[in-house]
Amino acid sequence: DEKRGPLVAAAKDLRQWIAELAATQEVDSTPVVRIRFFSLPEGEARSAFVKKHGLKESAAWVHPEGYSLRFHKKKGVWLVDVVGADDHGAYYGAESLGQLLVKTPEGLALRRAKVDDWPTYSLRAFKSQAFEGSMWAMKDAVRMADWAPHFKFNAFSPCYTHLADFKNPSREYLAFLDTLLTRARRNGTHRIIPEINVYYGNTIVISWPHEIRHVADLFGRSLRAGSREVMLQFDDFAKLSPQDKRTFGTLAKANVALVNDLLGYLRQDFPNVNLWVCPPVYFMPRDKEQERYLVEFGQGIDSTVSIVWTGKKVTTLEQHAEDIRAYQKLVNGHPLVYWDNTLKIPPGWSNVFRCNAYLGAVKNIDSTDWRNLYTFTNGRFVGNTYGPSEIYKIPLATMADYLWNPEAYDPERSFKMACARFDRTNPKLGSMVARFANELHQRVYDLRVKFCENPTVDGLAELRAAVAMLEHAYVQLTDETQNQLLLDQLRPYVNRHVLVLPYFESLLRAKREGPNAYYKELSTVVIPGLEAVRDHVVKKKGEGEHKEGVFRGALENKNIEDLKKLADKVARLRRA
């Protein structure tokens, strides 16, 4: 029943969970445990419903998406009541019940527990990533949107970078968006928040009403299919077209006109639409010009519009109430939506192939306002992603843990739980993946940087040994999992290092022959060779479902930059 999608999804997913753990679809017909799912009616009917079914009261039922789990025995059969305050609560109860399943030599066991649980953040979303060099193909985004509700995310936002030109959306993009919307509506477990950046790929001309109408029509496609929020973005690429410069004079005035006209168009068909806007200054302003933009923009747009912001900085590790209030004051008190960029820390843009615990880099969470950030955002949160989709299930699971219960969130404990839950049938696989990314690949990464800054025999030997360990770890993973997508995403992170070793070996041979041979090898063989490796491993825009690819190629670019500096240094030695 599509109208009760979360309840259907709850039963289906629990059956699948049992089948995967038991490694069989066959079920003994003798009842040992009977599981009942309930979604409580609202209003006065609730009391009668609870009494009729003999349900035990729970404090969780007064909270949206809350649920309770109760075990009791009746005539030799264990009864498990999964009771949701609503359909979503019942679904999340089923997900928690699945975590209580344990594989034993005899089959399966279900650990008893009394659970009363509900979320703190009301909107818990993450977004895909599709900048050039990213591994988030459209199929990855669809798969991760389906994965999201299993970890109690209730929304997913496909990044505007999937849409190369909002004025002329491709058939591929429209089919991708429709797939996300159809699956979300059918399952009923999450919703889609579409994004359009009107300055990405093809700059909007706000002076031309038909271009604003086009944005409204594209957002309408999602709103008709069940979306409640739409996100209009100006971040990072905002610039005035010549026409708009003549018409409006300033970017703020142009953006005010766009937002208000767009909202007017949308409200004609969707009077309850929630319009979110990410301004180009989505952090505390760095100068007076940025401050003037925020003031003018905040005063000019409709009071119901929410502002998407990232905190004091683009990546804000420490949230403090005074910073949040200062920004909100600049935007004239508009409601805020938090956009998080912290999952790339550590180490940052230089290497985003990591499994980081959410807020794991914050030295003291309790000295910040992370635990009550939701009070400033009406409980709305969108997390950004950076690395390959499959390994990002680990950091995203920790983010989901925070969003559900920030008051008690502990990054270290959450990371261990996320690793254990990475694969339902193999609790150790997640830890192996995290070690592959955070320890072994990071070590190779660091050694490559060190070698290219100062090539030595010992440095190459150390690097070669580290690459061998990384290769061995990959082989171990192939023995542990049949998740081919995971293996396909990890393999390029081995290849990128195997491919450069011959160039580094030839470099040391030439170094022994003197400055002339050293310079020639650097400039004609090694640097071009690494450029070829970079071009091979970095996924290019428009390659669609290409399986190879390492995000951005930051390491390759760093190595090339350092080797060029080395070549300049050797050239000076030759002249001397």
N, C-alpha and C positions, 0 to 999 in steps of 0.2 A: 504494500500500500504506500504510494509515493507520499501521501499526506502524513504518514507516520514513518518517514524514511529512517530517522535515527533508531527507532525501535527495531525495524527490520535489519538495519545494519548491525545493531548490537548483537542480535541473535546469530546472524550470519558470521560475524567476525569471531564470536566466541566458539562457534562450531569449527571454524577454520583453525583457530588457535589450538583447540583440542586435537584436531586431526594432525596438525604439524608436529605437535609434541609426541603424540602417540604413534606417529609414522604410519597411520592407517585410517581409512575412511569407515572401517567397520566398528560398530558400537554394540556392546553387550546389551541385550534387551532387558536384563535384570536391573531395575532402578536402584542405584545406590545414592545418587544425589539428584535432586530435582531443582532446577533453577527457574525462578519466576521473575519476569520483568514487569515493572509497573511504572507508568507515568501518571502522576497524580493530577486529577482535575483541579481547576481553579475554583475559588469562591466557596460557597456553602456546601457544594457537592463533595468537597474533599473529605470532610469529617465522616460522612456516611460511607465513602469509598474505603477509607482506612479501616473503619470498623468492620465492614463487610468482609474484607480480605484478611483481617487479623494482623495488620501491619503494626510494627513497633515504631512509635514516634521518634522523630529525629530532628535535631536542630538544623540539619542541612536543608530541610524542605522549604524553609522560608527564603532561601537564596536561589536566584536564577541559576540553572545548570547544576544545582547541588544534587547530591545523591547519598543514599545510605546502603550499606550491606549488612544483612543479618542472617545468622545461621541458627537453625533450630531443628531438632529431630522429632519426627512424627511417624509412629508405627514402623520403626526400624529404618526409615529413609530420611536422609538429611535434606532439609529444605533450605535453599538460599534465596532470600528475597533481595532483589536489586530494585530499589525504589528511587525514582528520579523525581525531583521537584517539577520537571518537565521532560519532554522527550530527549533533549540533549543531556540532561542529568542522568537519565536511564542509560544512555549510550556510554557516558563516561564511567558509570558504575560497572558496565560490562568490561570496559577496558581495564579497570582496576581489578576486577575479578580474575581476568586472564593472567594478571601478574601474580596471582596467588596459586596458579597451577604449577606443579613441580613434577618433573619427570623422575620416576623411580624404577628400580629393577623390575618391579611387579607391573608397572604401567604408569598411571598418573595419580597424583595425590593433589588434593585441594586444601590448602592451609586455611584454617578457620581464622576469621578476623571480624571485629566489629568496626565498621567504618562510617564516619559522618564527615562528608567532605564537600567543598564548594570552592569556586575560583574567586580570586581577588580582582584580577583584571577581567573586565567584561568583554573586551574585544582583544583577542590574542592572535596575531597574524605574523607571518613572515613573507618576504618577497623573493622572487627568483632573481637571477642575475644574468644578464646577457650581453654585457659589454664585449667588445672584441677581445678574444683571448679567453673568454669564460667557457666553461664546459656545460653550462646550463642551456642545452638545446630545448626546443619547445616540448619534446617528449619527456625530458627530465622534469620540466615544470609541471606537466600533467601528472606525472607519477608522484612527485613530491606533494602536490595538492591533495592527492588521494591519501598519502601517508599522514598528512598533517593532523587530522582529527584523532588518529590513534594515540597521539601524544597530547591531546586536548587543546590543540590549536583550533579555533573556530572560524578562521578566515585565512585566505591566501590571496596574495597580490602579485599578479604577473607583471614583471618590471616593464617600464615603458621602453626599455632598450630592445624588447622583442619587436617593437613597432618602429621600423626604420623611417617611415614617413606617414604621419597621421593624416595627411591630406589624401594620400593614395594607399590605404592599407592593402597589403597583399592578400591574395586568397589564402595563402598558408597561414598568415596571422589571424584572419577572420575565422578560419576553421579551428585553429588552436584555441582562440577565445571561446568559440561556441562549444568546443569539447569541454573546456573547464567549467563553463556555466551549466551545461547539460548534466555533467557528472555531479556537480555540487547540488543541483536541484533534485536529482534523483536520489542521492544519498541523504540529503537533508542534514548532514553533519557539519557542514561548513559553508561559507559563502565566499564569493569572489569580489575583490575590490579592484576594479580596473584602473589602470594608470595611463595618462596621456601627458607627455611633455611637449608642449606646443613650440618649443625651441630646439628640440632634438631632431636632427635630420633635415627638417624643412621648416624654416621660421614662419610663424603665423603672421598674417597681416590683420591686425585687430580692427583697422579702419574698414575692412571689408566684412560686412555682417554675415555673408554666406560662409566665411571661414569659421566663425564662431558657431553658426548653425551646424556646420559639419562636425565640430567637436561634440555638440549636444547630441547629434544623431548617433555618433559612435558610442558615447556614454549610454545613450538610450538603449542600445543593443544589449548591454549588460543589465540595466535596470529592469527592462521587460522580462529578463530571464531570472530575476530574483535578487540581484545585487541591491544593497541598501545605501552603500557609500560609493562615491567615485572620487578619485584623486587626480587633481589637476596640478601639474608640476611645471615650475619655472627654473628649478635648481640647475646650477652649473653651466647652463647654455643660454641663459636669457640675454637677448639683445634686441634692440628696436629695429624694425624694418625701416627703410627710408620713408615710406608712406606714414608709418606710425610716428616717426620722429617729427614729421611736419604737422601731423594731426594733434598729437598729445604733448609733445615736448619732452616729457620724462617717462622713464620706464614705469615708475609707480602709477602715474595717471593712466597709462595704457593698460597696465595690469588690472587696475580698479575697473576700468570699462569692460575688460574681458570677463572678469569674474562676475560682475553684476549682470551683464547681458547674458552670459552663459547660464547663470542661475535662473534668470527669467525664462529662458527657453526651456530649461529642464522642468521647471515647476508647472509648465503648461500641461505636461503629461504625467509628471511625477511630483505631486505637491509636497510629499514628505521626504524628498531626496536629501541626503546628507552630503554636502559638497566640502571636500577637504582641499586645501591649497598649500603646496610647498613653495614658498617664495624663494627668490635667489639668495636671500639672506636668511637662511634657516638655522642660524646660530647667532650668538651675541655679536653685534656689529663691530667691525674692526676699525671703522673710521666714521666721520660725520656723514659722508655721503650714504653709506649703508644705513646709518641710523635714520636719516631723513627718509630713505625709501620705506623703512618699516613703519614709521609714524604716518606717512602719507597713505601708504597702502592700508594699514590697519584702520585708519579713520574713514577711508573711502568705501570699503567693501561692506556688503550686507552683514549685519550683526550675527547671523546664524552660521556664517562660514567658519569652519575650523582651520587653524593654522598648523601645518606639519613642521616640526622643528626637531633638532638633534641635541639640544642642550647648549651649554656655553660654547662648545667647539663643534666642529664637524664630527669628531669622534670624542665623546665626553666620558671619561672613565669615572669621574666623580660628580655626581649630581647634588646640587645644593639648592635649597628652597629660595635663597635670595637671588640666585642666578635665574631661576625659573620665573619668579615674580617680576624680575627686571625685564626679561624678554616679553612676558605677557603684557606688561605695562606699555612697552613700546608699540605693541600691535593692538593697542586700544582694548585690551581685556578679552580678545577673542578666545574661544575655547581652543585648547591645544591638543594635538595628537603627537605622541612621541615616536620618532623614527630612530631606531638604534643602529649604530655603526661599529659597535665595540667587539664583535666576534672575530675581527681580524687581529686583535691584540691578545697575546704577543705573536709574532714580532711586528706586525703591521703589513703595509703594502708590499714590503720586500719579499715576503713569503707567506702567502695566504693558504698554502697547502698544510693546514693544521686542523687538529681537533681540539679546540679550546673550550674550556668550561666557561659558561656565561658568567661574566664579572669575576672570573678567576684572577684577572690582573689587578683588581682593585685591592689595595693594601688593607683597608679596613672598611668594610661595607657599613658597619654600624656608625661610623663617623660621617656618613653621607646621608642623602635622602633617597637612596635606592629603595628602601623598604616601604616607603610611602609615596613613591613617585606617582602611583596610580591616582592619588588624590588631586594631582595637578592636571591630569589628562582625561578625566572622566573614565578612567579605566581602559584607555585605548592605546594600543602598542603595535608597532610594525617593526619587525627585526629584519635587518639586511643580511644577505649571504654573500660569500666571497669565493669559496673553493668548490671542488667537485661535489655534485649533489649527493652522491651516495655516502661519502665520509662525513658530509655535513649533517647527517642524521644524528651524530653524537653531540655536536655543539647545539643543534636545534633542540634536542631533547632536554638539555640543561636549561635552555632559554624557556622552554615550556614549563619546566619545573618551577622556575622563578615566577613566571606569570601566574601560575596557579596559586602559589603560596609564597609571595616575597617576604613575608614576615619571618618565616622559618628557613628561608633558602640558605643552603650551604654549598658553595661551588664544588668543593672537593668531594663531598658525599654525593652530590648530584652527578658529577662526572663518572664516578664508579657505577652508579645505578644506570646511567646512560650507556656505558660500555656493556654492562650485563644485559641490557634490553636491546642492544643493536641487532641481534639475531635471536629470534625466539627459540630456535632449536639448538643453538650453540652459544652459551653464555660467555665463553672465552674469546669469541671472534672479535668483539668490539675492542677489547684491550689489545689484541694483536694489531688491529687496524690503527689504533691510537699510537702504539709504539712505532709502527711503520712510518707514520707521518711525523709525529712529534719528536721522536728520538733519532731513528735511523736516517730518515730523509733529511731532517734538520742538520744532522752531523755532516752528511755529504754536502749539503748546501753550504754550510760554514767552511768546510775544507776547500771547496771549489773557490769560494771568495778569497780565502787565504792564499791559495796557490796562484791565482791570477794576479794577485797583488805582488807576490814574490815567489816565482817558480823555483822550487828546489827538489832535489832527488828525494829527500825525506818527506817532503810535502806530497809528492806524487805517490809515494809508497803508502802513506797514510790514507790518501784519498782512494787509491785502488782497493785497499782493504775494506774501507767503509762502503764502497760501491758493492763489493762482493757480499758483505753482510746484508745490504739492502736487497740484492738479488735473491739471496737465500731466504730472507723473510717473505719475499713475494712468492717463492716456491712453496713455502709453508702455508701461506694463505690459500694457494690453489688446492692444497690438500684438505683444507678445513672447510671450504665453502663451495657451493655450486652457484653462488651469486655472480653470474658472468658479468653483469653490469659493473659491479664493484671491481672485479679484476680488470675489466676494460679501462676503467677510470684510473686505476693504480699503475697499470703497465707503462704509460708514458712517463711517469715519474721515476721509473727505473731507466727507461730508454734514454732520457735526456742526459743521464750521467754516463751511461755506457758509450754513447756516441762521441763524447768529447775526449775520452781517455786517449785514443790514438793521437789526437792533435796535441795533447799535453806531452805525450811521450816524444813526439817528433820535435817539440819545442825544446825539450831538455837536451836532445841529441845535438840540435843546432847551437844551443848555448855553449856546449863544450867546444865547438869549433871556432868560436870567436864572435865579436860584435857584428861583423858583416853577415855571416851566416845566420846569426841570431835575429838580426833585423829583417832579413829576407824571409825567414820562416814565419816570423810574426806577421809581417805585412802582406805576404802573398799566399800563405797557407793557413795559419792558425786563426787569424781574425776572420778571413772569409769563410773558413770552415765552421767557426762558431756562429757566424751569421746564417749559414745554411742550416745548422742545427736549430737555431731559433726559428727560422722560417718553417722548419719541419714540425717542431713540437707545439708552436703557438697556433691555436685554432683561429682561423680567419673568419671575419664577419661574412655571413652568407653561406658558410659551409654546411649549415643545417645539421644533419645527423652524423657528421664526421666523428669517429670514435677517438682518434688520436687528438692530442692537444694538452698543453700545459698552460694554465691560466696566466695570461699576460707575458710570460717569458721574462719576468723581472730579473731572474738569476742570469739568464743568457745576456741580457742587456748590461747588467752590472759587470759580468766577465769581459764583455767586449770593450766596455768603457775603460776598465782597468788595463786590459792588454794594449789598448791604443795609447794610454799614458806610458806604459812600459816601452812601447815602440818608440815614442818620442824621446824617452830617456836614453834608449840604446842609440838612437840616431845622433843625439848630442855627443855620446861617447865616441861614435865613429868619426865625427867631425873633429873631436879633440885629438 
